Amino acid sequence: MPTKALLSNHLGGFLQGQTRRGLYPAIVAGFQSAIAEKVLEPGDILPPERDLSATLGVSRNLVRRALHALESEGILVTRHGSGTFVSQDFRRSANSILGFSEETRKRGMRPSSRVVRDVVRVPTIPEIRELGLAIDGDIRELVRVRLADDVPIAVEIALLPAWTIEPSFDGGGQSLYEAMEAQGTRPVRVLQEISATAAETTVAEGLDVRAGSPVLKIIRKGLGVSNVVVEFTTSYFRADQYIWLAELRR
């Protein structure tokens, strides 16, 4: 756990000069930065809400709202009777449309990728239907193992209309969503289908688990600003490294 002074100084830098309306996003951003910059490490326990409130000079309700937002994103986890901790698992909100690299950095971890396959090819008939492509439109197939701090988290099979990404895109060293954003083709809406399955041999090898091990399968269809499909991705996540969060409200 960091010293209270170190954490309060870091958070205080984000609050300095903020208007009342800007305090809440500043607290959230301050904690995200503290985790990314290793001021807070996975497993660290946060000071109690009342202490944070007094140290930062803001209301306890404001602190509680900020912590709840970070918990809903999977960055923090509360254990009743023990306190609020920085998550040690890779947790992801079902409401998030951030890319893997962005989610990983938010948790203070280093994202990387190992490219298994990267080709531009003619799509199959089912792929043409799924992506809404013209018959003569090529797709880019990008298969990668996604890692966080060098630990394999997912095997990701992304199918993209070729026009959505620059030919020079380096799948091993660049964030796909950040590259798509630069191209003006990043998804703004995502449809997801989540299920449990058993890892086939190639997936198991990529994730460094036994064949047949349980994995989380997520099919993700990304839609651009004109409601055009810009991404169709199937990902297989390690069950022992990945937790999917969903907040349900009445």
C-alpha positions in Angstrom: 0.0 0.0 0.0 1.4 3.5 -0.9 1.8 6.1 1.8 -1.3 8.2 2.3 0.8 11.3 1.5 2.0 9.9 -1.8 -1.5 8.9 -2.9 -3.1 12.2 -1.7 -0.5 14.3 -3.5 -1.1 12.4 -6.7 -4.9 12.8 -6.5 -4.6 16.4 -5.3 -2.8 17.2 -8.5 -5.9 16.3 -10.5 -8.2 18.3 -8.2 -6.2 21.5 -8.2 -8.1 24.3 -9.9 -11.2 22.2 -10.6 -14.7 23.6 -10.5 -17.3 21.8 -8.4 -18.6 20.1 -11.5 -15.1 18.9 -12.4 -14.3 17.3 -9.1 -15.9 13.9 -9.8 -14.2 13.2 -13.2 -11.0 14.5 -11.7 -11.1 12.0 -8.8 -11.8 9.1 -11.3 -9.0 10.3 -13.6 -6.7 10.6 -10.6 -7.2 7.0 -9.5 -6.8 5.7 -13.0 -3.5 7.6 -13.3 -2.3 6.4 -9.9 -2.9 2.8 -11.0 -1.3 3.3 -14.5 1.8 5.0 -12.9 2.1 2.3 -10.2 1.4 4.6 -7.3 -1.3 2.0 -6.6 -0.4 -1.6 -7.3 -2.7 -4.6 -7.9 -3.8 -5.8 -4.5 -3.3 -2.5 -2.7 -6.0 -1.5 -0.3 -7.4 2.1 -0.5 -7.8 4.3 2.5 -11.3 4.4 3.9 -13.8 6.8 2.2 -13.9 9.1 5.2 -10.1 9.5 5.1 -10.0 10.2 1.3 -12.8 12.7 1.8 -11.0 14.5 4.5 -7.6 14.4 2.8 -8.9 15.6 -0.6 -11.3 18.2 0.9 -14.4 16.8 -1.0 -17.6 15.2 0.2 -17.7 11.5 1.1 -20.5 11.0 -1.4 -18.3 12.3 -4.2 -15.6 9.9 -3.2 -18.1 7.0 -3.0 -19.4 7.8 -6.5 -15.9 7.8 -8.0 -15.0 4.5 -6.3 -18.2 2.9 -7.5 -17.5 4.0 -11.1 -14.0 2.5 -10.9 -15.5 -0.7 -9.4 -18.0 -1.0 -12.2 -15.2 -0.8 -14.7 -13.4 -3.7 -12.9 -10.5 -1.5 -11.8 -11.3 -1.7 -8.1 -13.0 -4.4 -6.1 -14.8 -4.1 -2.7 -14.6 -7.0 -0.2 -17.2 -6.4 2.5 -15.5 -6.2 5.9 -12.1 -5.8 4.3 -12.2 -2.6 2.2 -11.7 -1.6 -1.4 -8.7 -2.9 -3.3 -7.0 -2.5 -6.7 -8.1 -5.5 -8.7 -5.6 -8.3 -9.2 -7.7 -9.9 -11.9 -8.2 -8.7 -15.5 -11.8 -7.5 -15.1 -13.8 -5.9 -17.9 -17.2 -4.1 -17.9 -19.8 -5.4 -20.2 -20.7 -1.8 -21.0 -17.2 -0.9 -22.1 -16.3 -0.4 -25.8 -12.6 0.2 -25.1 -10.1 -2.0 -26.9 -7.9 -4.6 -25.1 -4.8 -2.3 -25.1 -6.8 0.6 -23.5 -8.4 -1.6 -20.9 -5.0 -3.2 -20.0 -3.3 0.2 -19.6 -6.1 1.5 -17.4 -5.2 -1.3 -15.0 -1.6 -0.4 -14.9 -0.5 -3.3 -17.0 1.5 -3.5 -20.2 -0.4 -4.7 -23.2 1.3 -6.6 -26.0 0.4 -8.9 -28.9 1.8 -11.9 -30.7 0.6 -12.1 -34.3 -0.4 -15.5 -35.4 -1.9 -14.6 -38.8 -2.2 -11.2 -40.7 -3.5 -11.4 -44.2 -5.7 -9.5 -46.6 -8.0 -11.9 -48.5 -11.2 -12.5 -50.3 -14.1 -13.0 -47.8 -16.3 -16.1 -47.7 -20.0 -15.8 -48.4 -20.9 -16.0 -44.7 -18.3 -13.3 -43.9 -19.7 -11.0 -46.7 -23.1 -11.3 -45.1 -21.8 -10.8 -41.5 -19.8 -7.7 -42.4 -22.2 -6.3 -45.0 -19.5 -6.2 -47.7 -19.7 -5.7 -51.4 -19.0 -8.9 -53.3 -15.6 -7.5 -54.4 -14.6 -6.1 -51.0 -11.5 -7.6 -49.4 -11.1 -8.2 -45.6 -8.2 -8.2 -43.3 -7.9 -11.2 -41.0 -5.8 -10.6 -37.9 -5.3 -13.4 -35.4 -3.4 -12.4 -32.3 -2.6 -13.6 -28.8 -3.2 -10.7 -26.5 -1.0 -10.4 -23.4 -1.0 -8.3 -20.2 2.3 -8.0 -18.5 3.5 -10.9 -20.8 0.7 -13.2 -19.5 -1.6 -14.5 -22.3 -5.1 -13.4 -21.7 -6.9 -13.9 -25.0 -6.7 -15.3 -28.5 -8.4 -12.8 -30.8 -9.6 -13.4 -34.4 -10.5 -10.0 -36.0 -12.1 -9.7 -39.4 -12.1 -6.1 -40.7 -13.2 -4.6 -44.0 -9.8 -3.8 -45.7 -10.8 -0.1 -46.0 -11.1 0.3 -42.2 -7.4 0.1 -41.4 -4.1 1.3 -43.0 -2.2 -1.4 -44.8 0.9 -0.5 -42.8 -0.9 -1.3 -39.5 1.4 -3.4 -37.2 -0.8 -5.8 -35.3 2.1 -6.8 -33.0 3.0 -3.3 -31.8 -0.1 -1.1 -32.3 -3.6 -0.9 -30.7 -6.2 -1.8 -33.4 -8.8 0.6 -32.0 -6.3 3.5 -31.8 -5.3 2.8 -35.4 -8.9 2.7 -36.5 -9.6 5.9 -34.6 -6.9 7.6 -36.6 -8.5 6.3 -39.7 -12.0 7.5 -38.6 -13.4 4.0 -38.6 -13.4 3.1 -34.9 -16.6 1.4 -33.6 -19.0 3.7 -31.8 -21.4 0.9 -30.9 -20.8 -2.7 -30.2 -23.0 -5.8 -30.1 -21.6 -8.7 -28.1 -22.4 -12.4 -27.6 -20.8 -14.1 -24.6 -20.7 -17.8 -24.0 -18.6 -20.5 -22.3 -16.8 -23.1 -24.3 -13.8 -25.5 -24.2 -10.4 -24.5 -25.7 -9.6 -26.2 -28.9 -5.9 -27.1 -29.5 -4.8 -23.9 -31.3 -6.6 -21.7 -28.8 -5.2 -23.7 -25.8 -1.7 -23.4 -27.2 -2.1 -19.6 -27.6 -3.4 -19.2 -24.0 -0.9 -21.7 -22.5 -3.6 -23.9 -21.1 -4.6 -27.5 -21.6 -6.8 -28.4 -24.5 -10.4 -28.6 -23.3 -9.9 -26.0 -20.6 -12.9 -23.7 -20.0 -12.6 -20.4 -21.8 -14.9 -17.4 -22.3 -15.9 -16.9 -25.9 -16.9 -13.4 -26.9 -18.2 -12.5 -30.4 -18.1 -8.8 -31.0 -19.6 -6.8 -33.8 -18.4 -3.2 -34.0 -20.5 -0.6 -35.8 -19.2 2.7 -37.1 -20.8 6.1 -37.2 -23.0 5.3 -40.2 -24.1 2.0 -38.6 -21.8 0.1 -41.0 -20.0 -3.0 -39.6 -16.3 -2.2 -39.2 -15.2 -5.1 -37.1 -16.2 -8.7 -36.4 -14.1 -10.3 -33.7 -14.2 -13.7 -32.0 -12.1 -13.8 -28.8 -11.3 -16.6 -26.4 -10.3 -15.5 -22.9 -8.6 -17.5 -20.2 -11.1 -18.3 -17.5 -8.5 -18.1 -14.7 -7.3 -14.6 -15.8 -10.4 -12.8 -17.0 -13.6 -11.7 -15.3 -16.5 -10.1 -17.2 -18.5 -7.6 -15.2 -22.1 -6.6 -15.9 -24.1 -4.1 -13.9 -27.8 -4.6 -14.0 -30.4 -2.0 -13.0 -34.1 -2.1 -12.6 
